[in-house]
Amino acid sequence: MEMNPVGWVRGTRDYIGDVQGEYQKITWPPQAEAVAGTIGVTAVVAVVTIVLGFVDFLLSRIMQYLLS
């Protein structure tokens, strides 16, 4: 690691320039595609949540039955 503050400034400037260059390469999806993806992810998360909640409920009942 360089101990010279001028090197830090130069390195930071190079890093920021690289970040800006990479940011310019990004291709953003159209809004309709982003919304559809968000809805899809939300639906999958909801289904998984319901299934895991149901499994948790069943296992809880089984454990209560076995322990009583």
Secondary structure as UniProt FT lines:
FT   HELIX           5..24
FT   HELIX           31..67
//
